[in-house]
Amino acid sequence: MLNRHVLTLAMLAATTLATAAATAQTNTVVEGKLAGLQEGTVVYLAPIFASSTKRDSVIAGKGGFRFNIQVTDGDIYLLQIGKERNAAGSAQLFYLQPGTLQLTGPGPLLTDAVYSGSSYAADLNSLAKAAKTEPAFIEAAALGKAMNEAYQQKDTVKMKDLQQQYRRVDSIKSIYYREWVRQHPASPVSAMVLSFYLRETDMDKLQQQLNQLTPAAKKNAPGKKMQHSINASKATAIGKVAPEFTQNDTLGKPVSLKDFRGKYVLIDFWASWCVPCRKENPAVVKAFNAFKDKNFTILSVSLDRQDAKDKWLKAIHDDNLTWTHVSDLNFWDNAVSRQYDIRSIPANYLLGPDGVILAKNLRGEELEKKLEEVIK
């Protein structure tokens, strides 16, 4: 499964160099003073939820760098030093709103860097300190490293054990984050904590936590995105009628979800560049061929890009996906993807003839089994 947040690091490393100072209008400065930073190092900056068009980069001077950018709403940003994104301390997430934010540290990376220059810098430092001193955070970091090693070694038994340990530690981290938010209801950083660090799946609980914040603290991008996620999750819950949408097919002809009313339909979110999606396609094709003559069809929504329509069409042909396909070719900003709050792909929704959602995210043989259950 590919997650849009994970992809941001990879996209940063692939960014075509563009000097931040060239921005026509700027209202925000991000300045780094890292004593060991080598002159000529490329530094990347991007809002974590943004599309590829919003990345930026600068060439560092000796011991420092400076971004001059335009920020509309406060948002979660990712800063990366150099192209080696897996190096410890090379990348850091932080909250940024219009104004000035400084990072000072020994360098050459972001390890032990301290924030200053803004009203919320102390809150960022508080979270950074917790990551280095709280036992659960330290243990989680060690487990994360061990899981990566087990994955590289293809040790599935060890991975399963480590994942179980990580879930236990992660629940302790969640307790810390909830308490941190409770103590900082007026901080704009709290919305970042709730939307990115706290993995709450109960939308009613998440709404309660968001409601703890002051109106100003949840007016930023993370707060708005979280409210959108809550609303979208409720609108696309099992038992609800799937939200209507219209998008163009491969020939540019508008296709609406309502056109499929009266049939069982699988709304399938995927992309030609998504390796897990391509690996899942044979199972989807198998299910389609087994039930296409039993009032079942598929409507695929692609998260491909404007400059890659040919790759989208080729993937449809190569994978033998002989059903209806739509896309606005806007990558993660695909309008239907945003409407359904799709955060990772592949993702799917199985609808009944009345448009009611029967199941979500069916993988492999699960799809055929569910179709056998509902189609008599």
C-alpha positions in Angstrom: 0.0 0.0 0.0 1.4 3.4 -1.0 0.8 6.3 1.4 0.9 9.9 0.2 2.9 11.0 3.3 5.6 8.4 2.7 5.8 9.5 -0.9 6.6 13.1 0.0 10.2 12.2 1.0 10.8 10.5 -2.2 9.4 13.4 -4.2 11.6 15.8 -2.4 14.7 14.0 -3.4 13.5 14.0 -7.0 12.7 17.7 -7.1 14.1 19.8 -9.9 16.2 22.5 -8.2 14.4 25.8 -7.9 15.7 28.7 -5.7 13.2 29.7 -3.1 14.3 33.3 -3.3 12.9 33.4 -6.8 9.3 33.4 -5.4 7.5 36.5 -6.5 5.6 37.0 -3.2 6.8 35.7 0.1 5.5 36.1 3.6 7.4 33.4 5.4 11.1 32.7 6.2 12.6 29.4 7.2 16.2 29.9 8.2 18.6 27.2 9.3 21.9 27.8 11.1 23.6 24.4 11.2 27.3 24.8 12.1 28.4 21.6 10.3 26.4 22.1 7.1 28.5 22.0 4.0 28.3 24.7 1.4 26.5 23.5 -1.7 24.2 21.0 0.1 20.7 20.9 -1.4 18.0 21.6 1.2 14.3 20.7 0.3 11.1 22.0 1.8 7.5 21.0 1.1 4.1 20.9 2.8 3.5 17.2 3.6 0.0 17.0 2.1 0.8 19.0 -1.1 1.0 17.9 -4.7 4.4 17.8 -6.5 4.0 21.4 -7.7 4.6 22.9 -4.3 8.0 21.6 -3.5 11.0 24.0 -3.1 14.7 23.7 -2.7 17.8 25.9 -2.1 21.5 25.5 -2.2 23.0 25.9 1.3 25.8 28.3 2.1 28.4 27.3 4.6 26.6 26.5 7.9 23.2 27.8 6.8 20.2 28.0 4.4 17.2 30.3 3.9 13.8 29.8 2.3 11.5 32.7 1.4 8.1 31.2 0.6 4.5 32.1 0.5 2.3 30.4 3.1 -1.5 30.8 3.1 -2.6 28.6 6.0 -0.4 27.1 8.6 0.5 23.6 7.6 2.8 20.6 8.2 6.1 20.9 6.3 8.9 18.5 5.7 12.5 19.8 5.7 15.2 17.5 4.2 18.9 18.1 4.2 20.6 16.5 1.2 19.4 13.7 -1.0 20.0 10.8 1.4 16.5 10.7 2.9 17.2 7.6 5.0 20.0 9.1 7.0 19.2 9.7 10.7 18.4 13.4 11.2 18.3 14.2 7.5 14.5 15.0 7.6 12.1 16.6 10.0 8.4 17.4 10.1 7.3 20.6 11.7 4.4 23.1 11.7 4.9 26.3 9.8 2.7 29.4 9.5 3.3 32.9 8.0 6.2 34.6 9.7 9.8 33.6 10.6 11.0 30.2 11.9 14.6 29.5 12.7 16.4 26.2 13.3 19.7 26.2 15.1 21.9 23.2 15.7 25.4 21.6 15.4 24.7 20.2 12.0 25.4 19.0 9.4 21.9 17.5 9.7 18.9 18.4 11.8 19.8 16.3 14.9 19.5 18.4 18.0 18.3 21.4 16.1 16.2 23.9 18.2 13.4 26.1 16.9 13.1 29.8 17.6 11.7 33.0 16.1 8.0 32.2 16.3 5.2 32.1 18.9 4.9 28.3 18.5 8.6 27.4 18.5 8.5 26.3 22.1 5.7 23.8 21.3 7.8 22.3 18.5 10.8 22.1 20.8 8.6 20.3 23.4 7.6 17.6 20.9 11.2 17.3 19.7 12.4 16.8 23.3 9.7 14.1 23.9 11.0 12.2 20.9 14.5 12.1 22.5 13.6 11.6 26.2 10.3 9.8 26.6 10.9 6.1 27.0 8.0 5.1 24.6 9.4 7.3 21.9 13.0 5.9 22.3 11.7 2.3 22.3 9.5 3.1 19.2 12.5 4.4 17.3 14.6 1.3 18.2 11.7 -1.0 17.1 11.3 1.0 13.9 15.0 0.4 13.1 14.7 -3.3 13.9 11.6 -3.7 11.7 13.4 -2.1 8.8 16.3 -4.5 9.2 13.9 -7.5 9.5 12.2 -6.3 6.4 15.5 -6.1 4.5 16.3 -9.6 5.6 12.8 -10.8 4.7 12.4 -12.2 8.2 8.6 -12.4 8.4 8.5 -14.1 11.8 10.6 -11.4 13.4 8.6 -8.7 11.6 5.4 -10.0 13.1 6.8 -10.0 16.6 8.3 -6.5 16.2 5.0 -5.2 14.8 3.2 -6.5 17.9 5.7 -4.8 20.2 5.5 -1.6 18.1 1.7 -1.4 18.4 2.0 -1.7 22.2 4.5 1.2 22.3 2.6 3.2 19.8 -0.5 3.1 22.1 1.6 4.6 24.9 2.8 7.4 22.5 -0.8 8.1 21.7 -1.6 8.6 25.4 1.3 11.2 25.5 0.0 13.0 22.4 -3.6 13.2 23.7 -2.4 14.7 27.0 -0.1 17.1 25.1 -3.0 18.3 23.0 -5.2 18.6 26.1 -2.6 20.9 27.7 -2.1 23.0 24.5 -5.7 23.8 23.2 -4.6 27.2 21.8 -1.5 26.0 20.0 -1.7 25.7 16.2 0.7 22.8 16.6 -2.0 20.7 18.3 -3.9 20.3 15.1 -0.7 18.9 13.5 -0.4 16.4 16.4 -4.0 15.3 16.0 -3.9 15.0 12.3 -0.5 13.4 11.8 0.8 11.8 14.9 -2.3 10.5 16.7 -3.6 7.5 14.7 -7.2 7.7 15.9 -9.6 5.6 13.8 -12.8 6.3 15.8 -14.1 9.4 14.1 -16.4 10.4 17.0 -13.4 10.4 19.4 -11.3 12.3 16.8 -14.1 14.9 16.6 -14.1 15.3 20.4 -10.3 15.8 20.4 -10.6 18.4 17.6 -13.3 20.2 19.5 -10.9 20.6 22.4 -9.0 23.2 20.4 -9.7 26.9 20.3 -11.3 28.1 17.0 -8.0 29.8 16.0 -6.0 26.7 16.7 -8.0 24.5 14.3 -8.4 27.1 11.5 -5.1 26.1 9.9 -4.6 23.5 7.2 -4.2 20.4 9.5 -7.3 21.4 11.4 -9.3 21.8 8.2 -8.0 18.6 6.8 -8.8 16.7 9.9 -12.4 18.0 9.9 -12.6 17.0 6.2 -11.4 13.5 7.0 -13.9 13.1 9.8 -16.8 14.3 7.5 -15.6 12.1 4.6 -15.1 9.1 6.8 -18.7 9.4 8.1 -20.0 9.9 4.5 -18.2 6.8 3.2 -19.0 4.5 6.1 -20.4 1.0 5.5 -24.1 1.3 5.2 -24.1 4.8 3.8 -25.0 5.7 0.2 -21.6 6.4 -1.6 -21.1 10.1 -2.4 -21.9 10.9 -6.1 -19.1 12.1 -8.4 -18.5 12.7 -12.1 -15.1 12.4 -13.8 -13.9 12.0 -17.4 -13.0 8.6 -18.8 -10.0 7.8 -21.0 -11.6 9.4 -24.0 -12.6 12.6 -22.1 -16.2 11.6 -21.8 -17.9 12.4 -18.4 -18.8 9.3 -16.4 -21.0 9.6 -13.2 -21.3 7.1 -10.4 -25.1 7.3 -10.7 -24.7 5.7 -14.2 -24.0 2.5 -12.4 -27.0 2.4 -10.1 -28.8 -1.0 -10.3 -25.5 -2.8 -10.4 -23.0 -4.1 -7.9 -20.0 -1.8 -8.5 -16.4 -1.7 -7.1 -15.0 1.8 -6.9 -11.3 1.1 -7.2 -8.6 3.8 -6.5 -5.2 3.0 -8.0 -2.5 4.5 -10.3 -0.1 3.1 -12.9 2.9 4.2 -10.8 1.6 2.3 -7.7 3.4 -1.0 -7.4 1.1 -2.5 -4.8 -1.9 -1.5 -7.0 -0.3 -3.3 -10.0 0.3 -6.4 -7.9 -3.3 -6.4 -6.7 -4.7 -6.0 -10.2 -4.6 -9.7 -11.1 -7.0 -10.5 -8.2 -9.3 -7.7 -9.3 -9.3 -8.9 -12.8 -10.1 -12.5 -11.6 -13.0 -11.2 -9.6 -14.3 -9.1 -12.5 -14.2 -12.0 -14.9 -16.0 -14.3 -12.4 -18.9 -11.9 -11.7 -19.1 -9.5 -14.8 -22.1 -11.5 -16.0 -23.8 -11.4 -12.6 -24.7 -7.7 -12.5 -21.2 -6.6 -11.3 -18.7 -4.1 -12.7 -15.8 -1.9 -11.7 -15.2 1.8 -11.9 -11.5 2.6 -11.5 -10.4 6.1 -10.4 -6.7 6.7 -11.2 -4.4 9.0 -9.3 -2.1 9.4 -12.3 -0.5 12.7 -13.3 -1.3 15.1 -16.2 2.1 14.3 -17.8 1.6 10.6 -17.6 -1.7 9.8 -19.4 0.1 7.5 -21.7 1.4 5.4 -18.7 -2.1 5.3 -17.3 -3.5 4.0 -20.6 -0.6 1.5 -21.0 -1.2 0.1 -17.5 -4.9 -0.4 -18.3 -3.9 -2.3 -21.4 -1.0 -4.3 -19.9 -3.0 -5.3 -16.8 -6.1 -6.2 -18.9 -8.4 -3.9 -17.0 -11.4 -4.1 -19.3 -13.9 -1.9 -17.4 -14.6 1.8 -17.0 -11.7 4.1 -16.0 -11.8 7.7 -15.0 -9.3 10.3 -13.8 -8.7 14.1 -13.7 -4.9 13.2 -13.8 -4.2 15.4 -10.7 -2.2 12.8 -8.7 -3.1 12.9 -5.0 -5.2 16.0 -5.7 -7.7 13.9 -7.8 -11.1 15.4 -6.9 -12.7 12.0 -6.2 -9.8 10.9 -4.1 -10.0 14.1 -2.0 -13.8 13.7 -1.8 -13.4 10.2 -0.4 -10.3 11.2 1.6 -8.1 8.5 0.1 -4.7 8.6 1.9 -3.2 5.4 0.5 -3.7 3.1 -2.5 -4.9 0.7 -3.5 -8.3 1.4 -1.9 -11.8 0.3 -2.9 -15.5 0.5 -2.0 -18.0 -2.2 -2.9 -21.5 -0.8 -3.5 -24.8 -2.6 -3.8 -27.3 -1.9 -6.6 -28.9 0.9 -4.5 -25.5 2.6 -4.1 -25.1 1.6 -0.5 -21.5 0.8 0.6 -21.3 -2.9 1.5 -17.6 -3.2 2.2 -14.2 -1.4 2.0 -10.7 -2.2 1.0 -11.2 -5.8 -0.1 -7.8 -7.5 -1.0 -6.9 -10.6 -2.9 -9.5 -13.4 -2.4 -11.5 -11.2 -0.1 -13.2 -9.5 -3.0 -14.4 -12.7 -4.6 -15.6 -14.1 -1.3 -17.6 -10.9 -0.6 -19.1 -11.0 -4.1 -20.1 -14.6 -3.6 -21.8 -13.6 -0.3 -23.8 -10.7 -1.7 -24.6 -11.7 -5.2 -27.1 -14.6 -5.2 
